[in-house]
Every structure is written in C-alpha cells, then in structure tokens.
Amino acid sequence: MYCKNEHLRDYQQEMKLRLFEEWGYHRNVMVQMPTGTGKTHLLTAIVGEFLHGSNSPVWIVAHRRELVEQIEETVARYGMGNDGGRTQKVGRVKVLSIQWLSRNGETMDESPGLIVIDEAHHALAETYRALWKRYPEARKLGMTATPCRLNGRGFTDLFDSLITSWTVETFIGKGWLSPFDYVSIRANSREQRLIDSLKKRGADGDYQVKEMNAVLNRETTIKGLYESVERYAHGKKGIVYAISIAHARRIAACYNARGLDAVAIDSRTPASERKKLVDDFRQGRMKVLVNVDIFSEGFDCPDVEFVQLARPTLSLAKYLQQVGRGLRKSIAKESCILIDNVGLHRIFGLPTRRHDWTAMFEGRMIGNALSRARASGGLSLPAALSLTDSRGQREEVWEVVMTHGRLLEAIRNGEAAVSGEEAENGKESQAALKSCFDRQSGLWGLKHGNKITVTPCYLQVFDIQGDRAAVRLKDGRTAVVNASGEPEIMFSEPEMSGGHDRRLKFLKGELLAVTGTIGRDTISTDFYMDLKTGRTYREKPVVFSYGSVELLRVGETFHSRTRKPYASMRGLHKDSLCFYGFYLKIPDYRVPKSCRLVDSEWSTVFDIFACLLAGDDEEVYWCCGHLADRSIIVMDGAGKYYHVGKETEKGTRKRYIASNLPTPGEEDFDTVIKKLKAEAGRRAEETDRQKRRNEERKRQRRLEEIKDVLPYRMGMKWGLKLGERVIVPPQYRKILPPVGIYCAFEENACQWGVMALDGKVVVEARYQKVEIEHNGTVHLTIIPGKVKEIKL
C-alpha cells in the first residue's frame, strides 16, 4: 500500500506529476512547497510510486531526531518504513538521520535507488554531500519550504533543477493554509532600537548569539514578551522562538510565574523528557513551548494558535520556517496570531510576500533580509497597547500590521504580496516616475529610477503624478502621457490666442488644472479636467469619496465620475447623500416616468432616488426599491432593470432581470420581482439564522475559554475572575462556584437566578433557591416545597 493519488490534494498531485516529468531529464531535483502544505504526505506518494516501478530501496534522510520520528509515523500509515528503529527495514524504505548515516553509512550493505532529503536547504553540509559522492547513481529528491541560504550559496552543484509550488498567499486564499493576524513592535519603539543596535555577526552571517543574549535577555524585555502574549493570544496555544537556552528558560520561568503554562525545550533536554513534553503540548496539557530552533522545521502541530518571534535573525529561511509553524490549517482555529517582538516583518515582509526561489536556488540572490525600505509598506492598523520604558515614560509599543480579515480581502483583490522578483529585480519599475534633461538637445524625457522610459523629446515637463506626466510636445501642444510616453489626453491647440501660454498641473483626486499665462506675470485657470472621464469644468471640482464611489462637487451641483454623465439637482447638501456599503443614495425627484416600483407601498415617484453602484463606472441608476435581504432593484437610462446586492466592500453584483420593453419570451417586471422577493426573504431568514448560529458558537468558545473562573469578593459584592482578569464585575450579593458554564447568583436577599460565566443572565433572580446539575438541569425553588425544573 502507498499514498495513492486520491489521497493527494490537487496541488500535491500536480507537484508529483511535475517531479516525475522532471526526472525524465534530471536525476537530482529539489521541490519547494511552503511550510504546512503537506510535503511529507507528498513524499510518501512519490516514494510509493517509485517503489511500484523499481526494486531499489529508498532512504529518507532528515537532520533531527524529531523529524525522523515524525516521517516514520507518516510513512508507516501507508505501509512503508521502519518499525521504530532507524535502520531496521520493513519493506524497502528507511528513515535515517544524517548524523547516524554519516557515522554508519559505510557499513550499509545496500545502495538506494532514491534518496529523499527532508529540509533540503541543509544539504550543502559536507555530511549530505557525502551521499552524492557515495551514491552517484541514486536519484536525489530535496524537499524544502525555503531553498535559500544566508550566505547566498546556491544548490546547483547538488540539484539539477527546482520545482516550485503555489505561493503562501495562494494557499491561504484557497483555504489550505491558515490566515493570520500579524502584530509587531513599532518601528520607533525602544525594543526596535535595541535590535537595530546589534552589530556583530556569527560564523553563519546571522546576528551573534552572545550579543543578542546580552542585549535582549533582560527582565524588562522578557516581561514585554509575556505582556504581548497576554494582550493578543490570551489562553491560546503557541510556540516561542528564543535566542539561547538561557533565554528560553528565562522566558518559560517568567510565563509560569504569571500563570501561563510554559516549558523550555532545548538540545540539552533528555530525549525521553522532550518526547513527553511535546506529547503534552500536542494534547493541550501544556500551552506554550519555548525553544531555540528545535521546532523551526518539520514540526507538525496544526492547532498552534500563535507563534511568538523573540529572536532577531537575518535569515529568510529561519523566519519563514518559524512563522510557518502557525500557518498549518486546523478545524480548531479560525486564524493564527503571529507576534513579532523583534520587528522581522520590516526586513522580510509578511509571510505572504512572494520570493524568487529560482534565483536563490541558483545562487543569484542571497536568502537574507530585504532592505527595510523595500520590505515595509504593509497595511498598518493602529493598536492601543502602551508599555513603560526604562525611564518610566509612556511609550507606544505595538501595532497591528495585518488582520486575517484584511488579509483575506487583500488576497481576493490581488493586493496581498509583492513578489521577490519585483522586490529585488524590479526596483526600477517601483521607483517614482521622474523627468530627465538632455543638455545636448535641450529636451526632456522620463525615467523610472535609473531606467529611461521615454527618451528626451519634450520641450517641457510641467508636472508628474504617479505614472502620468503633463508635458509640452515639440510642436507646442500640451498632453498628458503615461510612463511609456503614450498620450492619454492631447490638447490640439499649441497655444491660446493672444499669447496665452497653456500649462498643465495635476491636482489631488485625478484632476488636472489647465492654466495659462498672459504676458509675464498674469496666471489664469482656463478649466479643470476630470482625468477619469475626460470631462471639463469651469469651476474647481471637490472630490467626495464614499468607499469606492466618488462624486465631484462643482459649485452647487454634484457630478458623477461615470462614463455616462450625471449632474444632481442644484443646492443638494452633502449630508443628504447616504452610502450603504455597495451603493450611494442621491436624492433626486427628476424620476423618469417609465421607472417602475418594487413595492406598492412606495406610493410616489418621490420615494425613488438616484444611486451610484460601487465598482460600476458605467452610469448613475434609479433605485426602484429594496428587498428583504437588503439588495436593491435599479433601472438604467435605457429602461433596463438590474438586481444588485453586496458582494464585497469594493465590488457589486449587478444582474439583469427585466426591461420596460421586454423581448419575446422574456418575463415582465412584476413576475420577476415577485420571484426575487420570495428568494430574498428566504436568504434573509437563512442569513439571520446563520448569524445567530455563528454568534452562539463564538459565545460557546468564549465560555469554554473562561470555564476556570472563580467567584471573588470586593467589599460587600461578588463577581467572577479568571486569574487577575475580571470577567464579571462585583455587583451581586453572592455568587456560587460555577457548575459547567453556569453559576447561581443572588441579586437581592433570597432572590436567586442563573447566569452564564460571561455574565449573561439566563434565569432571572426571583427564586428562593437555585440548584444546578452538571447535565444542565436547574431546580428553582419558588417557595419551600414548590420547585420548578428547567433545562438550560
């Protein structure tokens, strides 16, 4: 038995097919797949298929004991692999550590047909190179998430080619990896300044451990680590990456002293004890693992809810391997929280940043930190968390760099990441557009960085905005051109009459001011142009934005920025415009007589209004009414009706439904509206039910998280507390110890009720006595001898 194709996900099957095709041309191939996407399961499928067509044995080589054991468990599930020892054979597959193999390889009495290198970015070490020298005829397969090295050395002297999988953002977008929230220390914080002060480098080119330990292994810094976990990952299960063994143990001691179950695991931890602690962590008996690179690679625990980065690094591989521990998908978690206490996102970008793995594999690009100027620029949402610095002054420390909701939206809109190739090799295209002057010809051109995009051919460059330039051509005409010099707008007259010299200037909001000079000093504005539509106005427009919908106010009138022009009634106040997420309502009584109403309760045409649809630049519509699910029916200028509902914050779904002049066989307006009303009613009911179910599930999860609350007393009143965290403030005469997720409380003398652990009252306090059973049954004493029984 082996991992058959039906057990593989679509991308794993694709990678397997690509690999066997590549083996037709090259003997040694490296495969890159992001952490958490199932490299080991793909490995077993590849090994199984290889064994199916070959009599040669297969060796799977890893560089750490935990990885060997983990791979053994996986391949054993498919009927292949060891029976627990590192060299005992069951079938023709052996899982070996490179350390054991380097000591005992010469005693092996077989030659493998395939050698699989797990975490193959370590394969440049001499212990791995020996496998190439000793078994030159064996096929080699390298599996890694990060085919890069901090020293910039490539892998082409070992592997002939690289096969890359989807990007991290694609895996998240398709639901194979977990979305994440990313919080970090601020750029100007004391913590970031300490990290920026690190100057020394170790033998591997990374920060020197001794200096990091001296600078960051301090009480105030470690307290900050705990406070960030308490703030953003309270009660969650996670992994902390520390600088050194001493740093890891000090972090664990600090967390335990504050009531957070944590344990430090390092290279000195005995194997049996390490296995027990890891099992406790997997089973949830231990909340936090603090380690020094022990669990950076290959460690599989999908329900990790947070990853804390407490170790600065210059290694891209180390950064991605560590954050990848939290990106594995799990039913138990909606998203993962990445807590960056050392500001790594500023030098590496977010985990969704794309990288040119081929360039790193070939040694053309160093697998280290990007420059901070290029790595910054992610979405930054302010967060309110203040810590006190060593001088006792208040310092804003934290910022939320990305939320999982915003991340998913950005992925849907194609905004989540910048590719490594763009970041490294496309600097010229990202540089601001500028003008350049040729002294010999006296003409002006355009350039991106050091790359000239338009050779000098303009008499003058008036202004530049984004990738547009306002220029004067050789014949005296003025124009707006793009970065390649292609005209977007051309003004035909070279000059105005009477010596009026035309000039162009960009304004905010994609507006263009067309000005002129009369004589030497007098400057006058001829008109303003909307660059989106090409329409001109004598008065200066003011841009009003409502989400993705924009209007121009010119004098007392609002104008649309749609292909078909629209102007509102004069004197309309801006406060009378209302935005509803996917459309903008514009009061307007100039309703076409042909416009039909959705509901007879809308008695007059004055109840209809004009509206602009988000994401629709075609025209302004007339809204004919709403449906139960809050979607609307609109009519365009041609008398066609559309059903419009909210799809995303930046787009709409517009569907044609009817017309004032229906074609033969087409349903009329009233028939279509009747069906849409019924459908909308069902959708609205289902949405409400789903919303209630989601809210109840979230509430049940919250109640489970606080099930260890205890009653506490302050003065004469009682409340509920979880550790030092107040769940229910002291406001009752008495609260009894919880039973399950409920507890009895006394509001007034002899008036008892029942509340959930979050303080929500489920039984009003009007009973002389309350008894709660673990099965949720409650006995309510109304008067002595008269007891009512209910089920919660």
N, C-alpha and C positions, 0 to 999 in steps of 0.2 A: 504493500500500500504506500502511496505517496500523495503529496498535496496536489490533487487534480485541479484542472482548470476551473471547475465550477466552484472551488473554494477560494479562488482569487478574485479580487476586485478588478474592475475594468483596467485601472492604470497598472496594476501588478501584472495582469495578463499581457498588456501592451509591452511592459518592460521585459518580460520573459521572451516574447517573440522577437523583440529588437535585439536582445542579447544573443539568442541562437543564430539570428541572421548575421550579427557582427562576428560571431565565432567562425562563420564561414570565410571570413577574411583575415581575422586576427586571433592569435592564440591567447593573449592576455588582455582582459577587458576590465575596466573599472565602471561601476554603476553608482550613480549619485541619486539618492532619494532623501527627502527631508526626514528629520527625526520624527518618529511616531507614525510613519506611513506603512509599516509592516515589512521592513527589509528581511527580517528573519523568516516570515511566512513565505515571502517570495523566494528566499534562499532554499527552503525545503522543497518548493515546487521545482526549482531549477535542478537541485540535486536528484530529486526523484526521477525527473525526465532524463537526466544524464545517465543514471543507473539503468534506466529502462533500455537504453541503447548501447551500453558499454559494460564490460566485465571488470573494469578497473575500479579500485576503491576510491573513495572521496575523503579528503581531510578538510575539516572546517577549523580554522585557526583563529583564536582570539587572544587578546593581550592581558586579560584579567580573569581571575577565578570566577567572579560573579557572572561574567559573560559566558564562560564555558558552561556553567551550570544552567544558565537560562536557555542557551541554544540547545543543550542536551534535552531539556524538558520539551522544547518545541518540536525538535525533530523526532523525539520519542513518540509524540502524539500521532505522528504519521507513520509509525512502524519502522523508523530508521534510527540509527545512532547507538550511543553507548548504553551500558546497563548501570551507569553510575560512576565507573572508573574512567580515567582519562585515556586509557589505551585499550581497554577490553572491547572487543568488537562484537556487535550484534548486527548482522548484515555486513554491508561494506562501507559504512560511514563511521568516521571517528571525529570526535570533537576534542581538540587539543589546545592547550595553552602554549603560546610561543616560548615561554620560559622552559616548560617541560621538554618541548620539541628541540630547543637549542642544546639542552643537556643530553638528551637521549636519542636524538634523530639518527645518529649513525648506527644505532642498534636496531632500527626498524628493518623488518625483513620484507617490506613491500614497497612498491613505488606507486604513488597515487596517480590516477588519470586526471583528477581535478583537485585543485587546492583553492578553497574559498577563504579569503582574508576578510574577517569582520573588522569594522572600523579601520578601513584600509588606509586612512590618512597617516597611520603609524608605520606603513610598510617601508618607508625609507630607512628604517633602522637596520643595522647590519644583521640582526637575528632573522629578519624577514628576507633580506637579500640572499641569505644562505640558501633559502628554498629555491630561488631561481637558479642558483649555481648547481645545487644538488639534484634538482628535478627539472631540467630544461624542457623536457618533452611534455610535462604535465600542463594542462590548461590552468590558467590563473584567473580567478574572479575576485575582484576587490569590491566590497560593499561599504559605502560611507555616505554620510549626510553632507560632509564638508571636505571635498577634495582640494585642500589648500594647506599651505604651511606658512608659519610666521616668518621663516627665513626666505620665502619666495621660491624655494626649490620645487621644480615640477616633478611629475611622476612618469614622464615619458620613457625613462630608461628602464622602467619596470612594466608599465602597461602600455599597450599599443594604441588604445582609444578609450574614450569616455562616453558613456551614455547617461544623459540627464533626464530626470523625471519632471513633473509639473513643479511650479513654484509653490512656496508656502501659502501665498495668498490664494492661489487656485485651489489648493487642498482645503483651506478654510472655507472658501466660497462654496465648494461642493459638499461641505459637511464632513470631510474625512479627518480634519484636524479641528481642534477646539479654538474658537475665537478667544481673544484675551483683552483684559484691561491692563494698561501699562502706566505705572506711577513711578516717578523718579524724583530725586533731589533736584532742586532748581540750579540753574547754571551759575547763579551768583551766591549760592549758599556757602556756608563755612565748610561743609563736607566736600563740596566740589572743589573748593580752593585747596583743601588738603590733598586731594587726589592729584590735582594739577601740579602740586609741588613735587611729586615723585619724579626723580631724575635718573636713578640708577637702573641698569638693566642686567638681567641674569644671563646665563650662558645661552638660553634659548631665545633671547631677544625680547622676552617679556619683562614686566616690572620685576625688580629684585624682591624676593620674598622677605628678606631681612628688613629692607627699608619699609615695605608695606606694613609689616608687622609692627615696626617701631612707630609708624605714623597713625595707624588705624586701630591697632589692638589696644584701645583705651576705653575706660569706663563710659565716658560721655558718648563716644561713637557707638558702642555696643548698646547702650541704653536707647539711642536713636534707632538702631535696628529693631529692637523689641517694640518700640512705640509705633514704628511703621507697620509691623505685622498686626499689632493690636488695632490700629486705625483702619487698615484696608483688608485684613484677612482674619478677623476675629473668629475663632472657633474652627478655622479651616485647616486642612491637612496640606503640609508643604515640605519643600526641601530648601535648605540654606547652603550656599556655597561660600566657604570661608577661605581665609588666606593661608593659614597654617594650622597645625594640630593644636597649638596653644590657643589660637584664635577661635577655632571650632569649639574647644572645650569650654572656653570662657563664655561664648555665646550661649551654649546649652545650659550652663550654670545660671546665667542671667535669666533666661526664659523660664527655667524651672523655678527659680526663686520668686517669680511673679505669677506662678500658677499655670504656665504653659508647658505641657509635657513635651520635652525635647531630649534628644540624645545625640552625642557626637560620635561619629564613626570615622576611623582613620586607618592608616596602614598598620598601626600598632594594635588595633583591636583584634583579639583572637578570632580565628575563623568561625568556631562554634558560636561564640557570643555575637559575632557580626551577623551570622545567619539568623539567630533568634531575634535580634533587634530589627532586622529587615522584615522578617515574618510579622513581628508585632506592628510594624509600620504598615505593611500591606493589609493586615486585618483591621487596622484602625485603632489598635490598642495604644499606639504612640502617634502623636500628632505631627511632630516635626523631626526631620533628620537633618543634622548639621554635619557637613562633610567637607573634605579637601580633595576635590576632583574624583572621589571614589564613584560617585553616581552621575558623572558628566556624560558617560557614553553607555548606550545599550541598556540602561536600567529601565525596566518596563513596569510601570505602576500607573495605569491610566487615570486613576481617580485623584492624582496630585492636583490640588486646587490652587496652590500658589508656589511660586519659585522666587526666592529672595537672593539677589546678587549682592554679596557683601565683599567680593574680591575683585579689585580692578584687574583688567587684562588688556593686552594689545592684540590678542589672538582672536580672529574672527571665528575660527573653528571652535574654540573654547566657549565663546559667547553663545553661538548657535546651538552647540550641544547642550549647554546648561538650560537655556530658555526652552529648548525642545522637550525637556522632561515634563513641562507643564502643558504642552500642546496636544498630548495624546487625548483622543476622544473618549469620553466616558458618559454613560447614561446618567450618572450621579451628579454631573456638574454641567451647568449652563455655559460657563466660561472659566478661564484661568486668570489669575491675577499675577502679573509679573512686577515685583517690587525691586526697582533698580536703585540701590543705596549708593552706587558708585558712578552713576551717570554714563553707563555704557552706550545707551541709545544715541548719545551725541557723537560718538565716534564710529558706531556700526550701523546706525539707523534702527528702525523697528525690525522684528523678526520677519516681517513681510517684505522687506527690501529684497529686490532681485539682485543676483550676483552673476558675474560672468565666470561660471565654473570652468568652462573650457580654457579660458586664459590663465586661470590659476593652476589648473591641471597641467598645462603646458609650461608653466613657469614664467609666463609673460606678465603676471600680475601677482603682487605679494598678498598673501592671505592675512593681512593685519588690518589695523584701524584705518578707516577712511578719514580724511581731514574733517575736522569738526565743522568747518564752514559748509562742506558738502553733505555731511550726514544729518545736520539739523534741518528743521523745516517741517517736521511732522505736526499734526494737529495738536494744539496745546489748549487744554481746557483748564481754567484755574481751579485749584482746590484750596480749601481753607484748613491748613494744619500748621500751627506755629510751634517751634521748639525754642528753647532758651539757649543762647550761645554761652561761651565760657565767661563772657564779660557781664552776663546777666541781662543782656538786651534781647528784645524780641526779634526773631529772625524768621522770615517766611522760608520754609524749607522745602515743601512738597509741591509738586504739580502733577496733574493727571495728563499724561501725554496722549493717551488714546483710550477710548472706552470700546467695549466689544460691540455695542450697538452702532457707534460711529464707524468702527472698522468694517462691519458687515455692509453698511451702506456705501462706504468708500469702495469696497471690493465690487459691489454691484455696479457702481458708477465708473469703475476702472480707474480709481484715484489712489489706491492703497499703497503703491510702492513705486519706487524709481529703480530701474534695472541697474545692475552693477556696471554693465557696459556703458549706459548713459552716464552713470556717476563717475566712472573712471576715464572712459574714452570720449564721452560726448560733452566734455566741459565747454567746448567751443559753442555748441548749439545751445547750451544753457546760459551762456553769458548774455548780458544785456546787449541789445542792438545799439550800435553807436555809429557816428559818422566818421569818415576818414578823408583827409585832404591830400591831394596830389599837387605838390609845389610846381612841378614841371608844366602840367596842363592847366592848373588853376581851378580844377573841378573837384567835386565832392563825390564820395562813394559811401557804401555801408559795409559794416563788418560785425561779426559775432566773435568776441574775444580777439584772437589774432587771425581769424579766418575772414577774408574779404568775401562778402556775399554779392555785392554789386560793385564792379569796377568804377572808378570816378567818372561820372557822366552828367552830374547835376551842377547847375550854376550855383545852387544854394540848397542847403538842408535847413528848413525852418524849425522843425520840431520832430521829436521821436517819442512814441508811446507804445510800449510793448514791442510787437513785431511790425509796427507801422511807422512810416516816415512821411512827413509832409515836405515836399521838395519843389524846386523850380527846375524845369527842364531847359535844355539848351535853346529851344525856340521861344522861351519866355513864359510858356504856360505853367500853371501850377497843378500839382497832383498829389494824391495820397497813394503810396506804393507799399507793398509788403516787403519782407526781409530779402526776397529774391529780386526785387525791383519791378515786379509785375504791378501795373496800375490797378487800383481798386476804385478810385474816383479821379476823373480827369476834368479840369475846368478848361473849356475850349478857348476862351479869350486870353491872350497873353497878358494884357493889361487892361485896366479900366480906362475909360475916356478921361481926358483932362489930366493926364499924368498921374492917375490914381494907381498906385503900385500895390498889387494884391499880395497878401501874405496869409499864411495858414498857421493856426495854433490849436493843438489838442487841448481839450478840457476833460475833466473827470466825467465818467459815465458814458464814454464813447461818443463824445460830442466834438465838433470841430468849429472853431471860430474863424470866419473868413474876414480878415481885416484889410484895410488899405491905408496908405499914407498919401496925403495931398500936400505937395510941396515938401518941405523938410521936416516939419515938426507935427503937423496935424495928423492924428490917427483916428480912423473911424471904423466901426464894425459894419460891414455890409449885410451879413446874415450869419445864422448859425445852422449847422447841418447835423442831423442825426446820422451817425455812421452806420447804425444798424439798418436803417430803412432808406437812407439817401434823401429824406425829406428835409426841407429848409424852413427856417422860421426867422422872422424879423426881430423878435424879442428873444432874450437868452432863456433857454429852457432850464427847468429844475427837475432833476431825476428823482422820482419816488419809487422805492423798491418794496415789494411785498413778496417775500420768498423769491421765486424765480420770475415773478411777474413785475414788469416795470411800466411806469407811465411817465410822460413828460408834462409838467405844468408850464404852460406858456401864457402869461397874463392871467386871465380868469378862466382859462379852459384847460382841461386835461386831454392829452393826445396819446393814443396807443403807439406802441413800437412794433406793430404787426405789419405784415405785407400789405393788407388792405387797410387804408387809413380810417381812423375813427377819432372824432372830437366830441367831448362831453358837452353837456349844457353849460352855459356861462354861469359863473358865480358859484360853482359847486365847491363846498368846503371839503378839505382833505379828510376831516373826521367822519364824513358821511360815506367814505369808501371803507368796505369791510372785507378782510381777507379770511378765507375759510380753509386754508391749507392747500387746496388744489384749484381754487378759483377766486377771483376778485370781483366783488359786487360793486357796480357803479349805478347809483340811482339815475334813472332816465325815463321820462314819460313819453318820449317820442317813439312809441312802440309801433312796429308795423301792424296794420290791421289783420294781416294774414297769420300773425303769431297765435297759436292755439295754447290753451291752458291744460295743465296736467290734472288739476282738481277743480271741480265746480265751486268749491268753497272760495277759490280765488275769484272774486266776483267781478273785478275790473282789470283792465289792462294796466292800470297804475300800479298794480301789485307785481308786475313783471319788471325786470331790470336788466341792464346790460351787464355782461361779465366777460372777463379775460380768463382763459384757461392756462394753468401752469404748464409750461412745456409746449404750448401751441403758439407759434408765431404767425399763424395764418390771418386771423381776423378776430373782431370782437363779436360775441354772440349775444342772443337774447335768452335769458333764463325763463323757462315756462313753468317751473315748479320743482318741488323736491319729492323724493321717495323716502320710504321708511328707513332705508339703510344710509340715508344722508347723501346719496347720489342725486344728481340733478339731470333735467332734460333741457337741452338748449336748441335754439334754431339759428342757422346762419343766414347770411344775406340772400341766399338762393332759395330759402324756404325749406331747407333740409333739416331734419331733427336728429339729434345725437343724444345717446345716453353716456354720461360722464361720471366716473367715480374716482375716488382717491386710490392711487396705486403706490406711489412713493412721494416723498416730500418734494422731489424735483421733477416729477412727471405725472401725466394723467393718462387715463384710458378713455378714449373717445370712440364710440361705436355708433355707426349709422343705424337708425331704426325706422324712419318714415320720411315722407315728404308731403308738402301741400299739393303736389302734382304727382301722385304715385303712378308708377309704371304698371302695365297689365300684370296681374297676379301678385302684386305687392300688397301687403296688409296696410289698412288705413291707420291713422294716428290713434284713434280711440281703442282699436283692438290691441295694438302693440302696447299702449300704456296700461291697459287692464292686466296684461300678462306680466309686464315689468313690475307693477305694483305688488302682485302676488309673490313674485320672485324676491323682490326687495324685502317684503315682510318676513319671508322665511329666512333670508340672510340676516336680517336684523335680529330675529329671535335667536338664531344659531350663534351669532356674534355675542349677544348678551349672555347666552348660556356658557359659551367658551370663556368669556371674560370672567364670569363667576367661578367656573371651574379652575381657571388659572390662578385667580386670587385665592381660592381656597387651598390649592396645592402650595402656593407660596407661603400662605399662613401656616399650614401644617409643617412645612420645612422650618419656618421660624420657631414654631413651638418645640420641635424636636431639638433645635439648637440650644434652647433655654430650658430644657427639661430638668436641669440640675439646680434650678433656682430654689432659694430658701426664704422663708419669712424673716423679716428683720424689723426691729422696733426703733423708732426715733421719737423720743418724748412719750406721748400717750398714743401715738398712731403706729400702724403696722403697714408694711409694704413688702415687695418681693425684690430679691437681689441675687445676681449671679456673680460671685466673686465680689469685685468692687463696683460692678456695673449695676446701676439701679434699673430694674425692669418696670416695676410699679411703684410710684412714689408713696410714701407713708400717708395714708388717708383713711384707713379703716380702724375700727375698734380692735379687731382681731383677725388674723389670717392663720388657718390651719396648714400644716405641711401638705404639699401637693400630692395628689393621687393621679398618676399618669400625667395628663396635660391640663388637669383641672385642680382647683383648690376651693375650699369653703371659706367664706369671709363674712364677718359680722359688721354691718354698716352702722346700725344703731343697736341699742340694748335689745337682745333677744330677737333681732331681725337678721337672719342669715340668708345668704344666697350663694351662688356658684359662679366663679369666673375662670376663664382660661388663663394660662400662665402669662399671656401678654397683656392681661388686664381687661380683656373684653368680658363683660358681664353676660352670662348665658342663662342664669336664673336670677330673677330679681330678688333682692333681700327683703323677704317678708315672712320667713318661716322661723319657728322657734328652734328648730334643729335641722342640720343637714348632714347626711352620711353618704359618702361617695365610695363606690366599689371600683375595683380595677377594671371591670368589664364595661364601665361607663354608666352603670345603673346608679341612680341617685334616689335616696329616700328622704322625702321632705316632710317634716313634722309640722302640720298646720296648728293643731292643738294636741295636748297629750292624749294619746290613744287614736288620733286620726292622722294617718301617714299616707302621703301620695308618693307614688313611684313613677319616675320618668327615666327615659333612656337618652343620654346625651349624644 
